[in-house]
């Protein structure tokens, strides 16, 4: 019997890779995306499949409940979000409306439709905050430095309540800094895509701060693998999805200069509000509960990303 998955934000960068992986593994897939940041071309391969459907809808809308009731998915992969830290600082109400109220709307829809499990895209950096002892572990105290991090922390209690009250299974996957093909190089997207696109276009990218701030960079197909594994394992857990390796923004820039063959060098600008200085996680719990670990070396992932933008 074919299993059905609903992917919110499935036309987005990470979501579209999750969709491709689910279809490759034999799932029927429904994507719900409001296309505010997602792009239909990201679903080019998926749209050739008969076991794929797409609906444009906002996760805050009553239409979401109607769609979940109609399709009755076995699993929901909830990746739709307001994902910008700096935007959350500027517009905390909007951030909460999408990331908190939108998630509660989805949980209600899942409960009413009898969905078995929700796999949720949490944060492996923003929920811990700058005061966290590194590498961050799931059981550490969480003091987010931004409304975005707060929203990811708050909804964890809602997931726990729905599990205890209604038996709805869940896995919270705390992604670190995800990069790879299809990531937007515009607006406030990831540093890798912005730098790669700028360097290939002959424009000097801007490093905010001194560039010594660190992140845990994880390749997008590794993240998609973790999401699909979460459909079957890890019930009731918050699990870090990262490499456990700290890499500075300056190191990323130097590698991309080499891989793009760029003659331009980055410039420097002021720090961005809400950004943490260092971020790296301990991913060992994901190995235990999901059988997962990141498998794409940083240089290889950056090369594949550069090839995509080239």
N, C-alpha and C positions, 0 to 999 in steps of 0.2 A: 504494500500500500504506500502511495506517494505521500510524503510528509509535506506540509505547507508552512512556509515562513513568510511573515510580513516584515519588511525592512523599512522603518521610518528613516528619512534622510537617505534613501537608497540611490538617489541620483547624485549624491555628493561624492567627495573624494574617497573617504573610507568606505562609505556605504556601497558604492558601486563595485568595489573590490569584494566586499562581503557577498553581494548579489552574484557576482561571477563565480565565487567559490561555492556558494550554495547550489547553484544550477549545475556546476560540474559534479557535485556530490549527489545529484539526483533529487533535490528538493524542487517543489513548485514554489515560485516566489511572487509575491505581491509587493510592489514598491509604493510607498506613500511619501510624497515630497511636495513641498509648496514651491519649489524651484526658486526660492529667494537666493540661495547660493548654489544649489545643485544644478546640474546641466544634463539635458537629455543626451547629448553626445557621449557622456560617460556610460550610457546604457546601450551603446551601439551593438555590442555582442548579445546582450540579454534580450533585446527587442526582436531578435531573429528566432527566439525560442517560443514554442507553443505553450510551454508551462510557465510563462511569465506574463504579468499584468502590471500596469502602471496607473496610478490615480494621483492627480494633483490635489492636495488637500493640506491644510494647516493642522498640526497636532493639537491645537487648542480648539478646533472646530467640532461641533456635534457630528459633522460628516465622518470624522474618524471612527466614532462608535458604530455608525451605520456600516462602514466598510469592514470593520473587524467582525461585526455580527454576521455580515454576508459571507465572508470568506472563512471564518472560524479557524484561524491559523493555529497550528500546534505550538509554534514558537514565534515570538516577536523579538526582533533585533532592533532595539531602540537607539538609533544613532542621530536622529534629528535633534538639533540644539542651536542655541545662540552660543557660539563657540569662541567669541573674542573676549579675552580678559579686559583689554582696554575699553571695549564697548560696554562691558558690564559695569565698569567704574563710571563711565559717562551716563549710562542709562540703566540703573539697577532695577527699576520697575519693569522695564521691557525684558531684561534678563530673567527676572523671576516669573513673569507671565509665561515665557516660553519654556524655561528649563524646569520650573517647579509645577506650575499649573498645567502646562502641556503634558508633563509626565504623569501627573495625577489623572488627567483625562484619559491617557493611554491605559493606565492601570485599571481604571473603571471599565474601559472598553474590554480589556483582556478578561477581567472578572466576569462580566456579563456574557461574554462569548464562550467561556469555558476554556480559554487558552491555558496550556499547561505551564509555560515558562516564558519569562522575559529576560533577555540578555541586554544589559544596559551599558552604554558607553559613559563611564565615569571618567575621572581624571587621576592620573598617577603623579601629578605635580601640584596642581592648584589646590586640591583638598588638604594637603599637608601644610602648606605655608612655608615662609622663609625661616621660621624658627625650628623646623623639623630636624631631628637628628638623622643624618644621611649614612647609608642609603635608607630611604623611607620604607618602613614596613607597615603592613595593613593594620597592625594593632597599636601603632603609635598615636599619640594625641594629635588631633587635627585642628589647626588654627589657620584657616584660609585667609589670604591677604586681599581677596577680591570677591565681589558679589558672585562672579562665575564659580569660584571655588566653593563659596557658601552654598550655592544652589545644588552643586553636585553632592555636597555633604548632607544637606537637608533631605534630599529625596531618598537617601539610603534608609532613613527611618520609615518612610512611607512604604518602601519595598518590604521591609521587615514586618510592618503591620499587616500588609496584604497577605504575606505568607502565613503569619500566625492566625489571622482571622479567616481567610478564605482558602488557604492552601495553595496560593499562586507561587510557583517556584520562580526563583530569580538568580542571576549571577550579575554582580557589579564588576565590570572590568575597567581598571584604572589605567587608561592609555597614557603613556608618556608622550614625547614629541614625535608624532607620526609624520613620515615624509615618504615621497615616492611619486610615480606617475599619476597624473590627473589632479594633483594638488594645484589650486589656483595660485598664480604668482601675483595676484592683484589684491588691493585692499590690505587687510591685516592677516594675510595667510602665513604659512610656515616659512621660516627663514630659508630653508633649503630651496624651495620653489622660487621664492623672490630673488635670491642670489643667483640661482642658475639662469633664470630667464634674463635678468639684467646683464649678467656677464656675457651671455651668448649674443645679446643685443648691443654690446659695446658700451653699456651704461654702468657707472660705478654704483653698486648698492650701498645702502646706509646701514651701518651697525649701530644700534641704539645702546648707549653706554660705552664701556671700554672694551667690550668684546670678550672679557674674561669670564662673563657669566656662563654657566654650564647647563647643559640639558642632557637628557637620556634619549637619544635618537633611535627610533625603532621603525623598521621598514613596513610599508602598508600591507604587503601580502602576508607578513608574519602576524600582523594584527588581525587580518581577516581570518586567518587560521585559528587564532585564539577565540574569536567570536563564534565561529562554527563549532568549535569544541565545547564552548559554553552552552550550546543547545542540548548537550547530553550530560554534562558533568559540572561539578562545582556548586551545586545548589546551596543557596543561602550565604555565599561567600563574596567578600570583596577581594579581588585579586589584581595585583599590579601586573601590567602588561608592558614590559620594557626590557632593556638589555642588561641593566645593572652597571653600565659603563657611562662615566661622566665625560662629556666632550664639550669644549668651549666653542663659542660662536666664532672666535678667531680661528680655531682649528678647522671648523667647517668651511669658513671662507677660503683658507689656504688650500684645502683639498679641492674645492670647486674651481679656484683659479687654475690649478694644475689640470683638472679633468676637462675643463672647458677650453683650455688654451688661451684664456683671456689675457689681454694686455692691460685691462683696467684693474684698479685696486679699490677696495671699499673705502668709503669715508665714514666718519663717526658723527653721531648725533646724541641728543640727550636721552637719558633713561626714560622708559615708558612706565607710566603709573600702573601699579598692580603686579608688575613682573617680579618674580622671585630671583634671587642672586644665583642660587645653585639648586639644581633639581636632578635627582637620580633615585631610582627605586631598587628595592630588593625583590626580584621576580621569582624567588624560589618557591613561594606558595603556589604559583601558577603551574610550576613543574609537577608539584605533588597532586593538585586537585584537577588539573586539566591535561596533564602529560605534555605541557607546552613549554617551549623555550624559543627565543628569537634565533633564527638560523641564518639570517642574511648579514654578512659582514658590512660595516659602515661604508667602506670604500666601494664595494660591489653595489650596494644600494644607491649610493651617490652616482656611480657610473650609469646605472639603469635610469635614474632620474634625469641626468643630463642628456642621455640618448633620447628620452621622451621629449624633452623640451627642444632639443636640436632638430 
